[in-house]
C-alpha cells in the first residue's frame, strides 16, 4: 500500500535522480508489518545503531535462530546503511524472517517492546481505535461538530473552533 503510493508519487513527479528512494521502499527495516492480531505497525530501524538494537531485542525475546538467519543476509553495505538493502534477494529473505517474527505477537506487544528498546515503532490504528486511545482522550483535542445534516463529526485540533459558527453546535473535549 504505502510503498506503491510512494512509487506512484515519484513516477508522477519525475524519475528519481538515484535509486535511493527505491532502495528505501524495499528495506525491511523501514516497513509496515502485520502482527498476530491482524493489526499493522510501522518500524523504522534504518541506521546501524537501530539495526543492532532491533536484532538484540529480537534475540532477547526468543528469536535467536531468526536473528542468525537475518545476520547471514546482511552484507557490509547494508550494515552501514540498513535503509539500503544491496540485493532484492536479501531484502526478500530478511522480509520473510521478520514477517514470521512479527506475526507471532500483537502489534501493541511490538510497539511496547521495540519502543522500549529505543526504536521508532508505532501501531497503525484505525480512526475509531485512535480516537479512543488514552493519550488522545486525555489530550483534550477531540472535537465534536454537529453538521447541518444532523450528523456528528469527530476530529482533532483547535482549528475546528474557527468553523464552529458555520456548522452549528460545537463542543470541545472528550465527546466520544
TIKEMAR-783542 format. One record per residue: residue number from 1; residue in three letters; chain; y negated, z negated, x negated of N, C-alpha, C, O, CB in turn. Coordinates in Angstrom, 3 decimals. Atoms other than C-alpha are relative to their C-alpha. Glycine has a CB too. Example, Ala and Ser with C-alpha at 12.3 -4.5 7.8 and 13.67 -1.06 7.14 Angstrom:
1|ala|A|1.190|0.000|-0.890|4.500|-7.800|-12.300|-1.200|0.000|-0.900|-1.181|-0.665|-1.936|-0.027|-1.246|0.992 $
2|ser|A|1.190|0.060|0.820|1.060|-7.140|-13.670|-1.090|-0.730|0.770|-2.198|-0.899|0.261|-0.462|1.415|-0.414 $
REM end
This chain:
1|unk|A|1.188|0.000|-0.815|0.000|0.000|0.000|-1.255|0.000|-0.861|-2.000|0.980|-0.881|0.004|-1.193|0.929 $
2|unk|A|1.210|0.139|0.797|-2.700|-1.243|-2.374|-0.047|1.038|-1.113|-1.097|1.631|-1.357|-0.090|-1.403|-0.587 $
3|unk|A|-0.031|-0.973|1.089|-1.600|0.996|-5.252|-0.317|1.387|0.516|-1.072|2.128|-0.113|1.361|-0.006|-0.692 $
4|unk|A|0.264|-1.313|-0.582|-1.610|4.055|-3.013|-1.468|0.141|0.354|-2.053|1.204|0.142|0.867|0.227|1.241 $
5|unk|A|1.425|-0.046|-0.329|-5.110|3.193|-1.796|-0.839|0.223|-1.251|-1.807|0.984|-1.219|-0.432|-1.296|0.701 $
6|unk|A|0.737|-0.181|1.258|-6.327|2.944|-5.408|0.134|1.429|-0.507|-0.845|2.022|-0.958|0.503|-0.985|-1.070 $
7|unk|A|-0.204|-1.380|0.458|-4.785|6.307|-6.301|-0.810|0.964|0.861|-1.450|1.875|0.337|1.505|0.377|0.040 $
8|unk|A|0.771|-0.866|-0.903|-6.343|7.941|-3.221|-1.492|-0.094|-0.327|-2.182|0.924|-0.378|0.252|-0.389|1.484 $
9|unk|A|1.421|0.179|0.326|-9.748|6.459|-4.094|-0.351|0.704|-1.301|-1.397|1.346|-1.396|-0.349|-1.494|-0.102 $
10|unk|A|0.266|-0.660|1.277|-9.501|7.710|-7.674|-0.008|1.516|0.161|-0.862|2.197|-0.406|1.043|-0.414|-1.045 $
11|unk|A|-0.101|-1.452|-0.143|-8.471|11.203|-6.609|-1.150|0.567|0.828|-1.565|1.707|0.617|1.332|0.373|0.639 $
12|unk|A|1.127|-0.470|-0.806|-11.257|11.458|-4.044|-1.304|-0.057|-0.778|-2.228|0.704|-0.492|-0.122|-0.825|1.272 $
13|unk|A|1.243|0.090|0.766|-13.887|10.432|-6.552|0.042|1.001|-1.149|-0.574|2.064|-1.071|-0.222|-1.443|-0.536 $
14|unk|A|-0.154|-0.899|1.143|-12.988|12.005|-9.878|1.317|-0.336|-0.670|1.853|-1.431|-0.498|-1.199|-0.126|-1.008 $
15|unk|A|-1.192|0.299|0.780|-9.972|12.302|-12.078|-0.360|-1.066|-1.023|-1.453|-1.036|-1.589|0.566|1.281|-0.692 $
16|unk|A|0.305|1.039|0.987|-9.739|9.266|-14.327|-0.199|0.595|-1.386|0.428|1.594|-1.740|1.115|-1.045|-0.037 $
17|unk|A|0.255|-0.452|1.372|-11.060|9.698|-17.854|1.149|-0.370|-0.929|1.298|0.200|-2.010|-1.307|-0.602|-0.523 $
18|unk|A|-1.176|0.387|0.770|-7.930|7.987|-19.120|1.107|-0.380|0.985|0.890|-0.404|2.196|-0.323|-1.187|-0.981 $
19|unk|A|-1.116|0.410|-0.841|-4.563|6.912|-17.808|0.008|-1.506|0.242|0.918|-2.015|0.896|1.311|0.428|-0.631 $
20|unk|A|0.046|1.453|-0.143|-5.576|3.247|-17.926|0.100|-0.457|1.454|0.888|-1.360|1.737|-1.273|-0.531|-0.607 $
21|unk|A|-0.143|0.458|-1.388|-6.098|2.915|-14.140|1.412|0.197|0.557|1.891|-0.618|1.345|-0.990|0.729|0.882 $
22|unk|A|-1.372|-0.245|-0.443|-2.658|4.430|-13.550|0.938|-1.043|-0.611|1.853|-1.527|0.054|0.454|1.434|-0.387 $
23|unk|A|-0.814|1.038|0.635|-1.137|2.012|-16.050|-0.190|-1.336|0.714|0.779|-2.064|0.928|-0.361|-0.134|-1.496 $
24|unk|A|0.252|1.247|-0.720|-2.811|-0.901|-14.249|0.785|-0.030|1.305|1.378|-1.047|1.663|-1.503|-0.172|0.278 $
25|unk|A|-0.695|-0.070|-1.283|-1.335|0.259|-10.959|1.505|-0.172|-0.152|2.176|-0.636|0.770|-0.295|1.320|0.680 $
26|unk|A|-1.447|0.087|0.186|2.141|0.368|-12.447|0.434|-1.306|-0.655|1.631|-1.532|-0.834|0.479|1.161|-0.831 $
27|unk|A|-0.368|1.244|0.672|2.015|-3.030|-14.128|0.572|-1.015|0.988|-0.089|-1.371|1.963|-1.213|-0.593|-0.719 $
28|unk|A|-0.572|1.031|-0.873|4.371|-5.538|-12.512|-0.665|-1.367|-0.188|-0.401|-2.305|0.565|1.491|-0.121|-0.257 $
29|unk|A|0.682|1.263|0.241|2.169|-8.265|-13.944|-1.341|-0.075|0.728|-2.026|-1.096|0.667|-0.209|-0.199|-1.489 $
30|unk|A|1.189|-0.053|-0.864|-0.731|-7.218|-11.669|0.474|0.648|1.299|0.264|1.841|1.522|-1.218|0.819|-0.676 $
31|unk|A|-0.676|-0.617|-1.135|1.059|-6.750|-8.385|0.095|-0.938|1.195|-0.109|-2.148|1.094|1.383|0.451|-0.404 $
32|unk|A|-0.266|0.730|-1.238|1.736|-7.812|-4.833|1.513|-0.096|0.150|2.232|0.896|0.020|-0.662|0.705|1.251 $
33|unk|A|-1.432|0.265|-0.082|5.151|-9.393|-4.323|0.379|-0.553|1.366|-0.388|-1.293|1.981|0.424|-0.974|-1.095 $
34|unk|A|-0.546|0.536|-1.248|7.262|-10.119|-1.241|0.867|-1.208|-0.333|1.620|-1.195|-1.307|0.825|1.084|0.776 $
35|unk|A|-0.728|1.233|0.259|8.742|-13.600|-1.016|1.119|-0.206|1.032|1.325|0.620|1.921|-0.965|-1.196|0.012 $
36|unk|A|-1.148|0.292|-0.865|11.718|-15.214|0.738|-0.387|-0.119|1.470|0.423|0.186|2.346|0.671|-1.280|-0.448 $
37|unk|A|0.441|0.157|-1.396|9.667|-15.928|3.884|-0.669|1.271|0.533|-1.338|1.241|1.566|-0.971|-1.183|0.116 $
38|unk|A|0.562|-1.316|-0.371|8.622|-12.227|4.076|-1.519|0.039|-0.045|-2.132|0.969|0.478|0.459|0.383|1.387 $
39|unk|A|1.436|-0.047|0.252|5.059|-13.139|3.161|-0.206|0.636|-1.367|0.726|0.781|-2.157|-0.647|-1.429|0.069 $
40|unk|A|0.331|-0.640|1.264|3.280|-11.491|0.279|-0.961|-0.875|-0.787|-1.724|-1.655|-0.216|-0.607|1.394|0.235 $
41|unk|A|0.968|0.677|0.852|1.399|-12.904|-2.675|-0.383|0.932|-1.127|0.383|1.811|-1.522|0.564|-1.334|-0.550 $
42|unk|A|0.507|-0.805|1.107|-0.703|-11.381|-5.425|0.092|-0.812|-1.282|-0.304|-1.977|-1.323|-1.463|0.458|0.260 $
43|unk|A|-0.082|0.619|1.320|-0.011|-12.196|-9.056|-0.788|0.851|-0.981|-0.654|2.074|-1.010|1.480|-0.159|-0.463 $
44|unk|A|0.751|-0.700|1.034|-2.373|-11.309|-11.874|0.226|-0.746|-1.310|-0.393|-1.778|-1.565|-1.533|0.091|0.356 $
45|unk|A|-0.322|0.611|1.293|-0.927|-12.127|-15.304|-0.084|1.084|-1.070|0.906|1.396|-1.731|1.426|-0.670|0.017 $
46|unk|A|0.149|-1.202|0.811|-2.337|-9.278|-17.343|-0.618|-0.199|-1.371|-1.115|0.753|-1.972|-0.805|0.962|0.730 $
47|unk|A|0.398|0.218|1.393|-3.326|-10.908|-20.600|1.158|-0.723|-0.698|1.948|-1.391|-0.032|-1.350|-0.836|-0.099 $
48|unk|A|-1.157|0.568|0.704|-0.898|-12.080|-23.302|0.254|-1.476|0.301|1.397|-1.882|0.507|-0.185|0.168|-1.475 $
49|unk|A|-0.175|1.430|-0.276|-1.518|-15.777|-22.701|0.615|-0.206|1.386|1.508|-1.038|1.546|-1.355|-0.743|-0.100 $
50|unk|A|-0.526|0.141|-1.360|-0.842|-15.381|-18.965|1.448|0.476|0.098|2.245|-0.105|0.835|-0.869|0.780|0.984 $
51|unk|A|-1.388|-0.466|0.028|2.329|-13.402|-19.624|0.906|-1.096|-0.566|1.980|-1.358|-0.024|0.127|1.301|-0.842 $
52|unk|A|-0.798|1.089|0.583|3.600|-16.222|-21.860|0.146|-1.153|0.994|1.230|-1.722|1.127|-0.649|-0.507|-1.313 $
53|unk|A|-0.056|1.085|-0.996|2.720|-18.806|-19.173|0.936|0.383|1.139|1.736|-0.437|1.591|-1.417|-0.317|0.553 $
54|unk|A|-0.873|-0.451|-1.088|4.431|-16.728|-16.479|1.463|-0.130|-0.396|2.261|-0.714|0.337|-0.316|1.455|0.382 $
55|unk|A|-1.397|0.040|0.424|7.638|-16.361|-18.446|0.479|-1.431|-0.223|1.607|-1.773|0.133|0.186|0.815|-1.275 $
56|unk|A|-0.344|1.406|0.217|7.621|-20.021|-19.464|0.192|-0.728|1.330|1.130|-1.511|1.482|-1.089|-0.697|-0.830 $
57|unk|A|-0.089|0.648|-1.315|7.026|-21.142|-15.870|1.261|0.445|0.740|1.939|-0.372|1.363|-1.250|0.320|0.845 $
58|unk|A|-1.221|-0.493|-0.644|9.815|-18.929|-14.554|1.236|-0.632|-0.632|2.181|-1.006|0.064|0.080|1.535|-0.099 $
59|unk|A|-1.125|0.614|0.712|12.157|-20.288|-17.217|0.177|-1.460|0.415|1.300|-1.915|0.635|-0.211|0.096|-1.522 $
60|unk|A|-0.050|1.410|-0.413|11.270|-23.893|-16.284|0.521|-0.167|1.423|1.013|-1.234|1.790|-1.383|-0.627|-0.113 $
61|unk|A|-0.437|0.060|-1.391|12.116|-23.061|-12.669|1.382|0.608|0.204|1.752|0.965|1.322|-1.000|0.705|0.882 $
62|unk|A|-1.400|-0.395|-0.111|15.652|-21.943|-13.431|0.297|1.482|-0.126|1.376|1.928|0.263|0.510|-0.456|1.272 $
63|unk|A|-0.198|-1.443|0.105|15.222|-18.254|-14.190|0.117|0.460|-1.454|-0.426|1.502|-1.822|-1.146|0.731|0.681 $
64|unk|A|-0.128|-0.315|1.434|16.171|-18.250|-17.899|0.632|1.363|-0.234|0.140|2.143|-1.049|0.826|-1.070|-0.704 $
65|unk|A|-0.674|-1.290|0.200|18.565|-15.303|-17.626|-0.931|1.162|0.339|-0.981|2.157|-0.383|1.277|0.080|0.858 $
66|unk|A|0.914|-1.058|-0.419|15.985|-13.216|-15.768|-1.152|0.156|-0.991|-1.570|1.277|-1.278|-0.544|-0.292|1.402 $
67|unk|A|1.077|-0.049|0.994|13.242|-14.116|-18.274|0.496|0.717|-1.254|-0.233|1.516|-1.842|-0.501|-1.435|-0.350 $
68|unk|A|-0.553|-0.685|1.171|15.525|-12.994|-21.109|0.102|1.502|0.239|-0.139|2.292|-0.674|1.379|-0.569|-0.350 $
69|unk|A|-0.033|-1.432|-0.329|16.015|-9.659|-19.321|-1.395|0.605|-0.111|-1.575|1.668|-0.706|0.565|0.222|1.423 $
70|unk|A|1.377|-0.502|0.057|12.259|-9.237|-18.913|-0.442|0.169|-1.449|-1.039|1.185|-1.804|-0.962|-0.953|0.746 $
71|unk|A|0.411|-0.046|1.403|11.695|-10.008|-22.594|0.588|1.212|-0.726|-0.040|1.757|-1.634|0.421|-1.284|-0.710 $
72|unk|A|-0.611|-1.178|0.637|14.092|-7.199|-23.560|-0.792|1.277|0.305|-0.732|2.244|-0.453|1.458|0.164|0.472 $
73|unk|A|0.759|-1.188|-0.404|11.801|-4.738|-21.739|-1.467|-0.050|-0.435|-2.244|0.843|-0.099|0.074|0.165|1.503 $
74|unk|A|1.384|0.139|0.461|8.574|-5.959|-23.373|-0.118|0.508|-1.429|0.314|-0.159|-2.369|-0.470|-1.474|0.091 $
75|unk|A|0.226|-0.491|1.347|7.653|-3.792|-26.310|-1.312|-0.591|-0.530|-2.048|-1.244|0.210|-0.035|1.558|-0.025 $
76|unk|A|1.167|0.613|0.638|4.894|-4.766|-28.741|-1.315|0.336|0.708|-2.106|-0.578|0.943|-0.080|0.440|-1.443 $
77|unk|A|1.263|-0.297|-0.684|2.034|-2.859|-26.992|-0.138|-0.723|1.346|-1.237|-1.130|1.723|-0.122|1.495|0.217 $
78|unk|A|0.055|0.698|-1.292|2.950|-4.439|-23.638|-0.268|-1.488|-0.210|-0.983|-2.105|0.580|1.318|0.200|0.785 $
79|unk|A|0.283|1.406|0.301|2.959|-7.907|-25.193|-1.478|-0.202|-0.328|-2.057|-1.239|-0.006|0.872|-0.484|-1.171 $
80|unk|A|1.428|0.074|0.316|-0.552|-7.179|-26.482|-0.881|0.183|1.236|-1.970|-0.384|1.323|-0.355|1.049|-1.039 $
81|unk|A|0.766|-0.262|-1.219|-1.715|-5.936|-23.074|0.957|0.224|1.167|1.340|1.360|1.446|-0.935|1.228|-0.184 $
82|unk|A|-0.954|-0.112|-1.101|0.589|-6.694|-20.114|-0.501|0.840|1.178|0.280|1.186|2.064|0.351|-1.366|0.489 $
83|unk|A|0.508|-0.845|-1.080|-1.703|-4.681|-17.839|0.403|1.450|-0.201|0.252|2.272|0.703|-1.518|-0.109|0.095 $
84|unk|A|-0.376|-1.382|0.314|-0.411|-1.531|-19.539|1.448|0.042|-0.473|1.729|-0.157|-1.655|-0.942|0.600|-1.079 $
85|unk|A|-1.398|-0.163|0.380|3.334|-1.070|-19.480|0.131|1.385|-0.637|-0.377|2.369|-0.099|0.970|-0.166|1.246 $
86|unk|A|-0.005|-1.257|0.747|4.152|1.646|-22.010|0.952|1.050|0.565|0.743|2.242|0.340|0.358|-0.269|-1.423 $
87|unk|A|-0.897|-0.996|-0.578|7.048|3.278|-20.135|0.258|-0.321|1.464|0.286|-1.485|1.865|1.327|0.060|-0.781 $
88|unk|A|-0.305|0.170|-1.421|7.796|3.825|-16.471|1.338|-0.722|0.156|1.491|-1.577|1.029|0.033|1.373|0.726 $
89|unk|A|-1.314|0.643|-0.056|11.400|2.804|-17.095|-0.084|-1.505|-0.167|0.530|-2.258|0.589|0.905|0.574|-1.061 $
90|unk|A|0.152|1.442|0.210|10.395|-0.582|-18.474|-0.721|-0.662|1.162|-0.360|-1.766|1.570|-0.753|-0.271|-1.295 $
91|unk|A|0.720|0.549|-1.154|7.939|-1.128|-15.623|0.955|-0.197|1.169|0.918|-1.232|1.835|-1.167|0.928|0.411 $
92|unk|A|-0.953|0.102|-1.116|10.701|-0.441|-13.085|1.052|-1.077|-0.249|1.442|-1.792|0.674|0.687|1.348|0.233 $
93|unk|A|-0.994|1.037|0.327|13.203|-2.672|-14.899|-0.590|-1.399|0.187|0.051|-2.278|0.763|0.504|0.171|-1.454 $
94|unk|A|0.667|1.300|-0.151|10.728|-5.568|-15.048|-0.261|-0.272|1.473|-0.078|-1.392|1.950|-1.331|-0.042|-0.803 $
95|unk|A|0.275|0.156|-1.435|9.765|-4.970|-11.428|1.250|-0.453|0.756|1.159|-1.327|1.617|-0.523|1.322|0.592 $
96|unk|A|-1.241|0.389|-0.688|13.404|-5.242|-10.284|0.337|-1.470|-0.260|0.748|-2.193|0.648|1.171|0.898|-0.455 $
97|unk|A|-0.305|1.391|0.339|13.869|-8.531|-12.125|-0.979|-0.941|0.706|-0.562|-1.928|1.313|-0.056|-0.213|-1.536 $
98|unk|A|0.997|0.858|-0.657|10.598|-10.027|-10.838|0.204|-0.014|1.514|0.038|-1.054|2.152|-1.427|0.479|-0.336 $
99|unk|A|-0.244|-0.064|-1.437|11.402|-8.834|-7.312|1.116|-0.969|0.397|0.984|-1.695|1.383|0.362|1.440|0.423 $
100|unk|A|-1.106|0.911|-0.329|14.696|-10.727|-7.332|-0.420|-1.462|-0.159|0.004|-2.322|0.613|1.221|0.296|-0.892 $
101|unk|A|0.487|1.371|0.199|12.969|-13.833|-8.679|-0.899|-0.414|1.168|-0.694|-1.466|1.775|-0.772|-0.120|-1.344 $
102|unk|A|1.003|0.387|-0.989|10.074|-13.803|-6.214|0.545|-0.043|1.423|-0.020|-0.722|2.281|-1.161|0.949|-0.059 $
103|unk|A|-0.621|0.056|-1.336|12.322|-13.189|-3.197|0.858|-1.251|0.177|1.418|-1.472|1.250|0.857|1.248|0.240 $
104|unk|A|-0.836|1.199|-0.070|14.120|-16.457|-3.996|-0.715|-1.206|0.601|-0.062|-2.185|0.963|0.490|-0.352|-1.372 $
105|unk|A|0.773|1.115|-0.549|11.316|-18.730|-2.732|-1.132|0.520|0.866|-1.480|1.700|0.825|-0.555|-0.887|-1.125 $
106|unk|A|1.117|-0.350|-0.882|8.497|-18.774|-0.195|-1.277|0.259|-0.797|-1.439|-0.215|-1.921|-0.240|-1.117|1.022 $
107|unk|A|1.270|-0.351|0.646|5.061|-17.405|-1.029|-0.798|-1.249|-0.377|-1.405|-1.295|-1.447|-0.836|0.896|0.925 $
108|unk|A|0.764|1.213|0.311|3.495|-20.871|-0.854|0.567|-0.713|-1.220|-0.191|-1.301|-1.992|-0.008|-0.950|1.200 $
109|unk|A|-0.611|0.576|1.200|6.002|-22.121|-3.466|-0.531|0.710|-1.242|-0.917|0.068|-2.219|1.546|0.102|0.065 $
110|unk|A|0.462|-0.748|1.163|4.995|-19.313|-5.820|-1.481|-0.232|-0.260|-1.897|-0.347|-1.413|0.268|1.485|0.188 $
111|unk|A|1.432|0.258|0.187|1.290|-19.872|-5.216|-0.203|-1.354|-0.682|-0.946|-1.454|-1.658|-0.749|0.039|1.361 $
112|unk|A|0.152|1.339|0.587|1.592|-23.599|-5.974|0.534|-0.047|-1.429|-0.109|-0.602|-2.320|0.725|-1.045|0.861 $
113|unk|A|-0.637|0.051|1.314|3.933|-23.116|-8.929|-0.798|0.782|-1.037|-1.076|0.278|-2.125|1.424|0.544|0.080 $
114|unk|A|0.686|-0.845|0.978|2.087|-20.271|-10.608|-1.453|-0.420|-0.207|-1.946|-0.417|-1.334|0.054|1.453|0.440 $
115|unk|A|1.376|0.503|0.161|-1.425|-21.555|-9.893|0.009|-1.324|-0.756|-0.863|-1.582|-1.586|-0.689|-0.177|1.383 $
116|unk|A|-0.124|1.282|0.698|-0.301|-24.996|-11.054|0.203|0.169|-1.497|-0.127|-0.720|-2.282|1.148|-0.795|0.578 $
117|unk|A|-0.196|-0.288|1.426|0.644|-23.390|-14.368|-1.230|0.649|-0.620|-1.257|0.912|-1.823|1.212|0.906|-0.194 $
118|unk|A|1.235|-0.583|0.527|-2.843|-21.898|-14.696|-0.112|1.504|0.184|-0.971|2.143|-0.425|-0.116|-0.316|-1.444 $
119|unk|A|0.042|-1.440|-0.235|-2.137|-18.383|-13.441|-0.787|0.328|1.265|-1.027|-0.532|2.112|1.418|0.564|0.102 $
120|unk|A|0.696|-0.497|-1.180|-4.007|-16.311|-10.896|1.053|0.512|0.977|1.722|1.512|0.719|-1.032|1.126|-0.371 $
121|unk|A|-1.004|-0.352|-0.994|-1.812|-16.143|-7.805|-0.516|-0.459|1.350|-1.056|-1.558|1.469|1.393|-0.641|-0.327 $
122|unk|A|0.500|0.359|-1.310|-2.665|-16.125|-4.124|0.870|0.598|1.097|1.235|1.773|1.044|-1.441|0.456|0.160 $
123|unk|A|-0.719|-0.496|-1.164|-0.746|-15.856|-0.865|-0.932|0.928|0.767|-2.127|0.658|0.893|0.505|-1.175|0.906 $
124|unk|A|0.772|-0.928|-0.821|-1.906|-12.926|1.224|0.275|-0.366|1.451|1.355|-0.099|1.978|0.371|1.508|-0.303 $
125|unk|A|-0.157|0.481|-1.365|-2.454|-14.379|4.670|-0.473|1.015|1.028|-1.361|1.826|0.767|-0.751|-1.293|0.181 $
126|unk|A|0.542|-0.750|-1.125|-2.857|-12.679|7.990|-1.314|-0.677|0.383|-1.565|-1.810|-0.027|1.012|0.051|1.219 $
127|unk|A|1.261|0.603|-0.417|-6.264|-13.284|9.563|0.264|-1.292|0.774|-0.432|-2.288|0.576|-0.816|0.988|0.861 $
128|unk|A|-0.338|1.196|-0.792|-4.666|-15.757|12.001|0.398|-1.157|-0.913|-0.071|-2.281|-0.736|1.148|0.311|0.994 $
129|unk|A|-0.400|1.052|0.943|-2.998|-17.690|9.164|-1.194|-0.473|-0.816|-1.346|-1.667|-1.073|1.114|0.504|-0.936 $
130|unk|A|1.141|0.343|0.841|-6.177|-17.568|7.103|-0.984|-0.904|0.735|-1.430|-1.904|0.172|-0.706|1.266|-0.471 $
131|unk|A|0.986|0.826|-0.710|-8.497|-18.972|9.792|0.555|-1.362|0.374|-0.203|-2.270|0.715|-0.476|0.711|1.250 $
132|unk|A|-0.607|1.301|-0.273|-6.011|-21.785|10.378|0.322|-0.782|-1.276|0.911|-1.860|-1.207|1.263|0.186|0.812 $
133|unk|A|-0.233|0.675|1.278|-5.832|-22.714|6.679|-0.961|-1.182|-0.117|-2.130|-1.076|0.254|-0.182|0.986|-1.201 $
134|unk|A|0.803|1.230|0.077|-7.105|-26.239|5.975|-1.321|0.188|-0.745|-2.330|-0.405|-0.363|0.801|-1.090|-0.675 $
135|unk|A|1.241|-0.202|0.752|-9.676|-25.035|3.422|-1.031|0.760|0.834|-2.222|0.453|0.779|0.283|0.758|-1.306 $
136|unk|A|0.921|-0.775|-0.828|-11.183|-22.525|5.843|-0.542|-0.872|1.125|-1.739|-0.856|1.411|0.698|1.253|0.575 $
137|unk|A|0.433|0.883|-1.092|-11.281|-25.032|8.686|-1.011|-1.027|-0.501|-2.038|-1.255|0.138|1.210|-0.714|0.630 $
138|unk|A|0.892|1.038|0.516|-12.889|-27.719|6.518|-1.310|0.566|-0.557|-2.261|-0.183|-0.779|0.708|-0.792|-1.077 $
139|unk|A|1.221|-0.599|0.551|-15.474|-25.253|5.185|-1.148|-0.002|1.001|-2.312|0.045|0.604|0.276|1.423|-0.452 $
140|unk|A|1.049|-0.068|-1.018|-17.361|-25.242|8.486|-0.585|1.394|0.143|-1.630|1.555|0.774|-1.100|-0.974|-0.329 $
141|unk|A|0.526|-1.361|-0.017|-17.842|-21.498|8.091|0.583|0.878|1.106|0.218|2.048|1.219|0.254|0.645|-1.321 $
142|unk|A|-0.525|-0.791|-1.111|-15.839|-20.373|11.120|-1.019|0.036|1.126|-1.625|-0.976|1.476|1.344|-0.575|0.503 $
143|unk|A|0.954|-0.182|-1.087|-17.982|-18.982|13.880|0.689|0.687|1.163|1.527|1.571|0.981|-1.226|0.814|-0.467 $
144|unk|A|-0.522|-0.609|-1.209|-17.134|-18.103|17.426|-1.168|0.642|0.732|-2.173|-0.014|1.006|0.734|-1.047|0.900 $
145|unk|A|1.069|-0.719|-0.680|-19.238|-15.459|19.155|0.549|0.561|1.301|1.570|1.248|1.311|-0.581|1.134|-0.897 $
146|unk|A|-0.384|-0.559|-1.292|-18.983|-14.633|22.832|-0.585|1.411|0.096|-1.804|1.584|0.083|-0.496|-0.908|1.187 $
147|unk|A|0.439|-1.386|-0.083|-19.139|-10.836|23.108|-0.374|0.359|1.440|0.081|-0.309|2.368|1.098|0.943|-0.521 $
148|unk|A|0.438|-0.390|-1.346|-20.751|-9.068|26.100|1.153|0.281|0.960|1.014|0.099|2.170|-0.876|1.218|-0.088 $
149|unk|A|-1.138|-0.297|-0.882|-17.318|-8.043|27.405|0.820|-1.237|0.334|1.861|-1.132|0.984|0.896|1.038|-0.643 $
150|unk|A|-0.675|1.254|-0.320|-16.281|-11.707|27.622|0.994|-0.452|-1.046|1.452|-1.594|-0.999|0.695|0.129|1.297 $
151|unk|A|-0.929|0.398|1.044|-14.013|-11.704|24.597|-0.716|-0.848|-1.038|-1.937|-0.785|-1.181|0.640|1.230|-0.656 $
152|unk|A|0.538|0.842|1.058|-14.495|-14.180|21.787|0.404|0.579|-1.340|1.565|0.926|-1.555|0.491|-1.459|0.140 $
153|unk|A|-0.256|-0.483|1.357|-14.791|-13.018|18.202|-0.127|-1.178|-0.956|-1.104|-1.925|-0.910|-0.986|1.155|-0.394 $
154|unk|A|0.029|1.035|1.031|-13.941|-15.392|15.342|-0.279|0.689|-1.323|0.364|1.680|-1.668|1.346|-0.814|-0.051 $
155|unk|A|0.317|-0.552|1.305|-15.498|-14.682|11.981|-0.540|-1.117|-0.876|-0.608|-2.273|-0.458|-1.019|1.166|0.114 $
156|unk|A|0.514|0.997|0.930|-16.931|-16.443|8.967|-1.390|0.384|-0.466|-1.808|1.538|-0.374|0.938|-0.161|-1.198 $
157|unk|A|1.274|-0.238|0.672|-20.288|-16.813|7.330|-1.212|-0.175|0.875|-1.175|0.104|2.073|-0.016|1.354|-0.558 $
158|unk|A|1.236|0.253|-0.736|-23.821|-17.707|8.333|-0.695|1.263|0.490|-1.608|1.177|1.312|-0.940|-0.772|-0.859 $
159|unk|A|0.672|-1.224|-0.425|-24.778|-14.052|8.765|0.094|0.196|1.514|-0.781|0.826|2.109|0.600|1.206|-0.721 $
160|unk|A|-0.153|-0.168|-1.438|-23.498|-14.213|12.335|-1.110|-0.691|0.775|-1.426|-0.289|1.895|1.341|-0.531|0.446 $
161|unk|A|1.061|0.696|-0.713|-26.265|-16.636|13.239|-1.180|0.931|0.264|-1.920|0.732|1.227|-0.459|-1.225|-0.793 $
162|unk|A|1.072|-0.969|-0.197|-28.698|-13.728|12.860|0.240|0.871|1.228|-0.704|1.392|1.822|-0.145|0.873|-1.232 $
163|unk|A|-0.348|-0.870|-1.117|-26.849|-11.832|15.579|0.327|-0.764|1.274|0.644|-0.153|2.295|1.166|0.862|-0.375 $
164|unk|A|-0.440|0.789|-1.147|-26.155|-14.706|17.959|-0.796|0.315|1.265|-0.249|0.277|2.367|-0.112|-1.473|-0.317 $
165|unk|A|0.804|-0.340|-1.178|-29.012|-13.747|20.253|0.466|1.276|0.668|0.381|1.405|1.889|-1.453|0.137|-0.384 $
166|unk|A|-0.471|-1.269|-0.546|-27.587|-10.268|20.691|1.302|-0.144|0.781|1.531|0.586|1.745|0.188|0.998|-1.114 $
167|unk|A|-1.332|0.069|-0.573|-24.105|-11.412|21.638|0.210|-1.184|0.941|1.327|-1.379|1.420|1.001|-0.060|-1.095 $
168|unk|A|-0.170|1.106|-0.952|-24.712|-14.465|23.802|0.298|-1.305|-0.695|-0.250|-1.595|-1.759|1.108|0.312|0.980 $
169|unk|A|-0.304|1.345|0.479|-23.241|-17.899|23.231|0.504|0.038|-1.437|1.306|0.899|-1.798|1.037|-0.670|0.906 $
170|unk|A|-0.370|0.053|1.411|-22.839|-18.849|19.569|0.301|-1.437|-0.361|-0.478|-2.339|-0.053|-1.124|0.577|-0.908 $
171|unk|A|-0.382|1.345|0.389|-21.043|-21.842|18.177|0.420|0.022|-1.457|1.193|0.884|-1.875|1.137|-0.546|0.902 $
172|unk|A|-0.404|0.121|1.393|-20.728|-22.888|14.556|1.013|-1.125|-0.124|0.929|-2.132|0.580|-1.224|-0.254|-0.918 $
173|unk|A|-0.974|1.051|0.255|-17.800|-24.888|13.293|1.390|0.447|0.351|1.622|1.609|0.683|-0.348|-1.246|0.770 $
174|unk|A|-1.392|-0.320|-0.275|-14.089|-25.056|13.845|0.172|0.258|1.484|0.130|-0.671|2.290|0.932|-1.135|-0.469 $
175|unk|A|-0.135|-0.344|-1.413|-13.591|-23.214|17.099|1.367|0.572|0.300|1.621|1.049|1.406|-1.074|0.988|0.412 $
176|unk|A|-1.323|-0.602|-0.188|-10.024|-22.086|16.605|0.972|-1.047|0.487|2.145|-0.745|0.708|0.512|0.638|-1.304 $
REM end
